[in-house]
Amino acid sequence: MAWILLTLVLVACIVALVVAVRRREVEHARTTIAERREAAATGSAQARLQYPVIDLSRCIGCGSCVAACPEEGVLGMLHGQAVVLHGSRCVGHARCAEECPVGAVAVTLGDLTERRDIPALASDFESPHVPGLFLAGEVTGHALVRTAIAHGTAVAATVAARVQQRPTTDTSLDLCIVGAGPAGLACSLEAKRRGLRFVTLEREGVGGAVSQYPRRKLVMTQPVDLPLHGRLTRSSYSKEELMELWEGIAEREELPIVSGRHFDRVEQRGDGTLRVLARVGPSLDAPIETYDARHVCLALGRRGTPRKLDVPGEDLPKVAYSLLDAQSYVDRRILVVGGGDSAVEAALGLAEQSGNRVTLSYRRNAFARIKSRNARRIAAALEEDALEVLFESQVETVADGQVELTLREGGVPRRLILQNDEVFVFAGGTPPFEQLERSGVSFDHSDRPPDEPLVEQGAGLVPGLAAATLLGLVVLAWALLQQDYYGAEAARRVALDQHGWLRPAAGLGLWLGIAAALLILTNLAYLVRRSPRLPIRFGTLRGWMTSHLVTGLMAFLLTVLHAGFAPRHTVGGHALWALAILVTTGAIGRYFYAFVPRAANGRELAIDEARTELARLTATWEGDHRAFAERARATVDALVDAEAWRGSFLRRVRSLVASQFGLGKVLARIALDGRAEGIPAGELRELLQLARRAHRTALMVAHYEDLRALLATWRYLHRWVALLMVLLVVAHIVTALEYADLGFGGAP
């Protein structure tokens, strides 16, 4: 009786734990859906340039990509798979792709067919219309310091290879580099390392746009190799540290950097060389210098000249377009204009200084494209009244002692005058696209090389099955070769000649067991490499995942040989069966588990499409019709959410039966209200069809999610069986070592 009670208590505890975990999963999914919907509404879901693409046919839901991304909130987990949440926060680290163990993530520039701000370049960064003209760094559409350094190094290497192939005796330079930021500096260092004749033109000084960052701003670099210097091993440097490092390298290597040169254009000459024209000063009337070179690398960045507001009084001395040191401003009434990370960081930095009263003016109704940490910081600052934010506001005039703005509250504009001492404008910059186009650089999508289509690659089942089949055939061939031994009963094997070297306790049989144990140890090392809390980062996680699969299968096959195809009712025999279950559940998790989450996420996208179509349908309705449209959309949203996130599995089962009746009542009410509002019959019919589609899809999502949760138990089984298997293997090894000298070397 006691055992029955104990069993019931244990079952009750397990059920309670499962229910608690399941509720947490459902709540997490609900939160992720809400965040993705909010990101789409604010524009944060849209990519700026780089963009992660998830191949749901391969994603196994390990979450490594989410943990690896340095920019919080770009990726999240939904229905057991990775999804893109805030695509605008992606800056191209590509850590997600590097850490994905199954190659399910790719970071691309997204759809460029409508973009006219990304230059058309060949794969080696050369302009297709101007031979010898290269672009590198941020101007190409890639934002990271690490990427800029890689671009600059690659361009110099390409130029060096061409110079070596086509030597010349003319006096022109091998390479003229424009810009001494990360890309230009790296290109200069690699050019010197390869012995090129070159010069570097720079508007201000070494560092480019980084030199204009605020004081103590952290600059993410990630470990990177800088030519002639070596590896920058840290993941981030402050602006001051990086500038000191770069300036020291430029001085030590005596790089031919000519400062104060403002790039104007590149001209093609009749002899095949290029001529770089640069003004000696910022004025358009400044004298022009020319530099002739066989190759040119434009590492200009994308910031260009600061974008102005074009309002009266903007030329006053109190208006600035950058903030180098917030500590220089105290006891000031300050207006910051802009809604990007630069504006938010400047406002927060100024608000921290003594006596400052800071107001941030932004033309939109919410911050859409700022980093999550900046969003949290400014939310905290607003809660503490450290600064004020005026959304949907626009500067009209700037005057001594005051600034006039226009605010829109509920669509109604009103005038606001702020007492003011300083104005900082962070409205972005005018990129140097005009100079690039004058130089022959194209921004036409048709001039870009064709993009490789991003297609789902499948789960990789065929290669895995092929490897498993090959290994299985090798073991089968060996078993057939020694079938007189492996086919004999255990008692008769002792009399066979092969017993001396095939038995588990000696010769090849023993070494097969040792090799299997070492493979199991190697297999478990994957868990150490995958853990974000441990500093082990050598090798790619994809390579470790492949090793995890191969070593697991090989360990099982070698253990079968070690046991002589006859596992006993012993600790070692139980370890073998646990390993067999482990291999089976691992295969299910790797190859089959992704299907149901993929289907659920596909249905989520279908719901989003239905909502988008509903918004499109009602977007042109005016007056009272618009109010009806808002009510109809809210009703459909509530209907969808109610079906997708009911509190328990049993409630969702009941809803499957009752939902059609409830749906009919809701749609009848919408139809009645729509006819009363005078909505055209065709549009009303389309609205009701969209509502039915969204409702049906929500039901499918809910039940796919339940099925996914059921399949997820394979993972827990896989983990607990793995722990049991390790304990049994350790016990088997200890037993074998203890009794080996007594001759008890029986099969596992």
N, C-alpha and C positions, 0 to 999 in steps of 0.2 A: 504493500500500500504506500509506503514511504517513497519507493522508487517511482510509483505512478505520480504522486504529488510533485516530486522533484522534476520529473519529466514535463509535467504540465506547467510548472513555474518557469522552467527553462524555455519551453515553447512560447509561453506568454511574453517572456523577456525578449526573445528573438523577434516575435511579431511586433512588439512595441518599438524595438530598434529599427526594424524595416520600415514601419509606418513613419517614424520620425525622420529617417533619412529620405524617404520618398517625399514627404511634405517639404523638406528643405530643398530637394531638387526641383519640385514644382514651383516653389516660391522664387528660386533662383532663375528658372526659365521665364517666369512672369516678369521679373525685374529686367532681364535681358531684353525681352520683347519690348517692354516699355522704353528702355533706353535706346534701342534701335529705332523705334518709332519717333522718339524725340529727336534723335540725330538726323533722321530723314527730314523732319519738319523744320529744323533750324539750319539745314545745309551742311551740318558737320559730317554727315555720312558720305558726302561727295569728296572724291580725291582731289588734292591740289595737283600733284604730279605723280609721285610714286603711289602704288596701290597694291595691297596684298590680295591675291586671288586664291581661294580655297577650292581644291579639287575634292568635293565631298565623296566621290567614289573611292578615294584612298584614305581619307581622314579617319583615324581610329579613335579620336577623342582623348588623346593622352594629355592635352593641354600644354605641351612643351612650348608651342608657339606663343601662347598667351603669356606664359611666365618669362619667355626670353625677350619679349618686346620692351625696349627701354621707354617707349612712349605709352603711358597708361591709357587704356580705353580704346586702343585701335581695334583689338580683337577681344572676343568674349566666347563663352561656351553656351551653346543652345542645343538641346536634345542630344547631348553627348558628342557634339562636334563643334569645331571652331567656326565662328562667323565673324564677318567684318562689322564693327559697330561705328566707330568714328574714323572713317577713311581719311578725313582731312588732317588727322593728327599724324599720319604716316609720313616720315621724312626719308624713308629708304634705307634704314639700318639693315634690313634683310636678315636680321637675326632669327626671325620667325621661320624663314625658309631654311636657314642653316641648321636650326635645331629640330626641324620636323623629321622624325625618324623614318617616315615612309614617303617623303618627297611630295607631300600634298599641298605645299604652299609655294607660290611663285610671286615675286614682287616685280611689277611691271610699271610702265608709265601710263597704263590705262588706255582708254580710247583717245587717240590723237587725231582722229579724222576731222574734228571741228576745231582743233587747237591751232591758233595762229601765233602762239608765243613760244613754240618749241622749234628750234632750227632743224632743218633737214640735213642729216649727216650720215655718212657711211659708218660701217662698224668700227673703223679706226679713227673716228671723229673728224674725218676730212670732209670738206664741202664738196658736193658732187659737181658743182659748176666752176669751182676755182681750185684747180690742182695745186697742192702745197699749202692750202689754207686750212688750218685745224682750229677747232674750238675745244675748250676743256673747262671742267669745273661747273659751277652753278649755272652758267649761261646755257649749258646743254639741257637743263631741266633737272639736274641732280643736286641735292642741297647739302650733302654731308661733307665735312672736312676730309674724312677718310676717302670718299669717292673722288673728291677733287684732286687729292694727292695721287691717287691711282691713275686718273685721267692724264695729269701733267706728266707723270713718269712714262706712261704708255706713248704719248705723243713724241717725247724726246727720243724714246727708243726706236719708234718708227722712222723718224727723221734720220737718226744715226744710221739705220740700216740702208736707207735710200742713198745717203751721202756715200757710204762705203761702196754701194753698187755702181754709183755714177759719179766718180770723183771729177773735180773740175779745177781749173787754174784761175778762174775769175776772182775778183776781189770782193764779191758780195758775201754777205754773211750766210752761214748755213741755216740759221734760225733766228727770227726776231720774235720775242715773247712780249705780249702786251698784258700787263697785270702781274703784280707780285703778291697776290693772295696765296692760299694753299696750293692751287693748281699751278700758278705761275712760278712759285718758289720751287715746287717739286720738279717742274719742267726745267728750270734753270739748273738745279743741282744735278739732274740726270744728264742734261746737256754737257755740263762741265765734266762729269764722270766719264762720258763717252768721247770727250775731246772735240766737241763741236765749237765752231766760231759763232758766237751768239751775243745778243744784247737783250736786256729786259727793260721795258719802259713801264713806268709806274706813275700814276697821277699824284699819289701822296707819299706812301712809304710801304715798307714790308708789312704784310698782314692783310691788305685789302679791306674787305668789309669787316673782318674781325677787329681791326683797329678802331672801328667806330662803335663797337659794342659798349654797353655800360660797364662801369668799373666793377670788377670782381664777378662779372657774369661767367657762369660755367659754360665752357665750349666742349661739346661732346666730340671726341675724335675716334674712340675705340682704338685698340692697339693697331698700329700701322707702321710700315717701314718707310722712312724718309731717306732718299738717296744721299750718300756721303755722310750720313749721320747715324743711321741704324734705326732700331725699333723704338717707337714711342709706346711704352708698355702700359701706361695708365689709360683708363677708360674716359677720363675727363680732366681738363685743365681749366684753370681760371684764365680769363682774357689776358691778365698781366703775365702769367706764367708762360702762356703760349707766345705772346708777343716777344718776351725776353728771349725765349728759346729760338724763335725764328730769326730775330734780329742778330742774335749771337752767331747763328749758323751762317747767315748771309755775310757777316763781317769776317768770320773765320775763313770762309771759303773764297772771299774776295770776289763775290759775284758781280758782274758788270751791270748793276741796276742804275738806271738813269731816272731820277725822280723829277716831278713837276711836268711830266709830259702827258697831255690830254689827247687820247686817241681820237682821230677824225675819220680815217677810212684806210682801206687797202686798195691799191690799184694793180692791175696785171700789166706787165711790161711785155714788149715784143719778143724779148729773148727768153721768155718763160719764167723770169724771176718776178718777185712781188715787191712792191714799194709801199711801205707803211708811212702814212702822213700823221704827224702828231703836233698839236699846238703847244708852244712853250708858255703855258699859262691857261687859266680858265676862260679868258675872254675869247669870244669868237673872232676878234680882230688880232689876236696874238699871232706872232710869227710862226710859220710852219717849218718843222724839221722833217727830213725824209730819211728813211733807212731802207736800204735794198737788201733783200734776203731771198734765198731759194725756197724757204719755208717760213710760215708765220703761224704762231699759236696765239689765239685770242682767248685769254683767261680773264675776262672782264667782269664776271659776276652778273647778277641780274638786277641789282639794286639801282644802278645808274644814278641819276640826280633825284633828289627828294621831290615827291609830288606835292604841289602847293594847293591851297584851298581856293585861290583866285577870288579873294574877298578884299574889300577896302581895309587898309591898315596892316596887311600881312607883311609889309616891308619894314615894320617897326622893329627896333633892336630887341624888343622883348620876345619876339617870335623866333623859335629855334626848331630845328628838324632832327635833332639828335640829343641824347642825354648821356654824357660821358661819366659824370660824377654827381649823383643825387645829393651827396653830403654838402655840396657847395651851396645848396638852397635851403635856407631856414627862415621861418617867420614870413613866408610868402603866400600870396593867394594865386594858385596855379590852376590853369586849365590844360588838360591833356586831351588831344583830339585823336581818335582812332579806336579800333576795336580788336586789333591783333595782339599777339604776344608782346611785341615791342611796346605798344601803348600801355597794356596792362602792367607789365613789369616796371615801366617808367613811373606810372601812377602809384603803384605800391611802394616803390623805392622812395619817391618824393613824400608820400604820406607818412613814412617812418621817421622823417626828419622833424626836428623840434619846431613847433609853431606853424607848420605848413597847413593850409587848407586847400585840399586837392579836389578838383572836379574832373571827372572823365566824361567826355562827350562822344557818343557813338550814334551813327545814323540808323542802325538797325534796332530791332526790338529785343535782341538777346545776343550774347556772345556765341558765335557759331564755330569759330576756327581757332580757339586757343587751347593750349595744352591743359590736361586735366589738373595738373598741380597748380597752374595759374588760376583755373576756374575755382578751385578750392580756396586759394589764397584770397582772391578778390571777394568771394562769398563771405569769408570770415571777416575781411576788412569792412564790408558793408554791414554785417551784423554788429560790429563794434563801432560803427559810425566813424571809422578812420578816414573815409573818403565818401564822395557822392558820385553816383553814376547817373547820367542823363541819357537814357535810351531815346531813340527816334528824335535826335536833336541834330542841328546843323548850325555851324558858325556863320553869321551874316556879316558882321563887321568887327574889326579889332581897333580899339582906341586906347589912348593913354589912360590907365587906371580902370578900364572896363572892357568887357566883351559882350556883344549882343548875339543871342542865339534864337533860333526858332525851334520850338518843341511841338510835337504832335501827340496829343492826348486824346485817345478815342477817335483818331482821324481828324481832329480839329486842331489847327495850328494856333500857337500862342507865342508871344514875344517874351523873352527873358533876358534881363541884363545882369551880368555878374561883375562884381568888383574884382579886379584882376591885376596881378603884377607880372606874371610870366605865362607864356603860351608855348606848349610843345606839340608839334604836329607830327603824327606818325601815320600818315596816309599812304604809306608805301612809297615806291620810287618809280621813276620813268626808266624802264630798262633801255639799254643801248641798242634797241632793235633798228633804229634808223641808221646808225653807223654800220651795223652789220649788213643791212640790206644794200647800203651804198657800196659795201665791200664785195657784194656778190653772194652773200649768204641767203639761202632760200628758206622760207617758212611754209612753203606749200607742201601739204601732206603727200601729194603725188610724187614729190621728189625724194621721199624717204624710202629706204628699202622696205619691201613687204614684210609685215610683222608675221612672226610665226604664230599661227592660231593656237589659242589656249584651249585645249580639248581635254576632257576627262580621260585619264589613262587607265581607268579600271583599278581594281584592287591588287593587281600584280599576282593573281592566282596562278596563271600559267607558269611563270618562272619558278614560283615556289613549289608547285606540283612537280615540275621537271626536276628540280634539285632533289626533292624528297624521293622521287622515283629512281633517280640515278643512284643515290645512296642506298636505297632499299635493294636495288639490283646488285650492287656490290656485295652487300651482306648476304643476299640470297645465293649469289655465285659462290661465296666462301662456304656457306652452309652446304651447298650441293657438293662442293669439292671435298668436304669433310663429313658427308652424310652418314658414313658408317659409324662415326663417333656421336654426332648430334642426334642421329636417329635411334641410337641404342638407349635402353633404359639406364637409369642412374646406377643401378647395382652392377650392370655389365660393363659400364665405361671404365671401371677401375682396371679391368683386364686388358684394355686396348692400349696399343703403343702410344696413341696421341694423348692419353690421359696425363702423362707426365708434364706436357707443356700446354695443354688446352684447359686443364682444370682451373677453377677460379683462384686457387691458392698458390699457383706456381707458373713459371714460364710466361707464354703469351697470354694465357687467361688472366693471370694476375696483372700484367701490364695493361691489358684492356680495361680492367677495373680501375687502375690508377689513372689511365688516360680519361676515362669517363668522369672520374671525380674532379680532375683538373678542368675538364670541359664544363662541368656544372659550376665550378668556381668562376670560370671565365664568363659563363652565362649570367651569373648573379652580379658581376661587375657592371652590367648594363644599368642596373637599378642605381648604383652609385653615380655613374656618369649622368643619368637622367635627373637626379635630384637637384633642384635649384638651390638647396641649402648647403651643398658641398662644393668646394672650389675646384673639383676635377673637371677640366674642360678640354683635354686633348682629344683629337679626333672628332669627326662629325657624329651627331646623334643618329643620323641615318646609317652610317657605317656600323655603329654600335648595335642598332636594331637588327641589321642584317646578321651581325655576329651572334646576337641573342637567339635568332631563329635557327641559324645553322648549328651553333654549339648545342642547343637544346635537342635538336633532332639527332645529331651525331652522338651525344651522350646517351640517348635512349638506345640507339642501335649498338653502340659499344657495350652498354650494360647487358643487352640481350645476349651478345656473344660471350661476355664475361660470365653470365649465368648459364651458358651452354644451352640456351633455349628451354631451360627447365627450372624456372624459379620455384623455390620452396616456400613453405609456410614459416618463414623466418623474417628477422628484421630486414635483411637485405632483399628478400623477395618482396616484402611489402613496399620497400623503397622503389623497386622496379615498377610495381603497379602504380604507385603514386606518380612516378616519372611519366608513365604512359598516359595517365589522366592529364598530367600537366601539359604534355605535348598536344594532346587532343584539344583541350580547352584553349591553349595558346593559338592553335590553328583557327579555331572558331572565332576567337577574338580578333585575330589579324585579318582574316579574309571574309568573314561573313557578318561580323557585328556592325560594319559600316553601313549596310544596306538600309536598315530600318531608320537610323538617325537621318540618313540622307533623304529618305522619303518624307520624314517629318519636316525637315528643313525646307524641302521642296514645296511642301504644302504651306509652310509659313510664307514663302515667297509668293505663292498663289494668292494667299489672303492679302498681302501687300498690293499685289497687282489689282485685285478686286477693289480695294480701298482707293487706289489711284484712279481707276476707271470711274468710280463713284464720284470722286472729287472733280474729275474732268467733266463728267456729265452735268454736274450742278454748278460748275464754275461760272457759267454765263447767266444763271438765273438772277433776276434782280428783284428788289423790293420785298414784298411779302413772300415771294417764291424763294428768295435767299434764306429767309428765316425758316421756311419749311425744309429747305435743303440741309440746313444745320441740324434741325431736329431729326431728320431722316438719317443722316450720317451718324449722329450720336446714338440713335436707336440700333442701327446695324452694328456699330462698334460694341455696344453693350451686349447685343445678342451673340456676337462672335466670342467676346471675352467670357461670357457666361458658359458657353459650351466648351471652350478650350481649357478653362482653369477651375472646373468644379473641384470641390475639396477632397474627394476620395474616388477610388476606382468604382465602388458600388454606386455612388451618386451618378457617375458618368454612364454606367450601364443603364441605370433607370432613365437617364436623360436621352439615351439612344431611342427609347420607346416613346417617351413623352415629348421629345423635342419637336417632332413634326407637327403635333397639335399646337404646341406653343408658337412655332414658327408661323403657322397659318393664321393665328390670331394677330400676331404682330404685323404680318404683311397686310392683312385685311385692314387693320387700323391705319397703316401707312397709305394704302390705296384710297381709303375713305377720305383721309385728310388731304391727300394729293388732289383728288377730284374736287374737293371743296375749295382748294387753293387755286384751281384752274390750271393745274399742270397738264401739258399736252399728253394725250393718251400714249403716244409712242415713247416719250421720255419716261413716263411713269412706269410703263411696262419694262423698259430697260433697267430702271432703278430696282424694281422688284426682282428681276432676274439676277442682278448683281448681288442683291441681298441673299437670295437663295444659294447662289454659288459660294459666297463667303461663309454662310452658315454650314453648308455641307462640307466645305474644306476644313472649317474649324473642328467639326466632329471627327474628321479623318485625322487631323493633327492630334487630337486628344487620345484617340485609340492607338495611333502609332506611338505616341509617347508612353502609353501603358505597356505596349509590346516591347519598346526599347528598354524600359525599366526591367521587364522580365528577362530580356536577353543580357542585361547588365549583370545579372547574378552570375553569369559565366566568369566575369572578371573577378568577383569575390571568390568564387570557387577556385579559380586559377591561383589567386594569391595565397589562400589558406592551404591549398594542396601543396603549393611550392614550399611553404613553411614546414608542413608535415614531412615532405620529401627530404628537405635539408636535415631535419632532426633525425629521420630514419637513416640517412646516409652516414651522418656523424656517428650514430649508435652502431651501425654496421662496421664502420672503419675501426672504432674503438674495440669492438668485440673481436674483430679479426686480428688486430694487433696484440690483444691480450692473450688469445688462445692459439696464435699461429705456431708458437714453439711447441704446443701440445699436439699439433697435427690436425686440429679441427678446422680445416680449410674447405668446408662444404660450400655448395652453391648458395647464392643469396636467397 
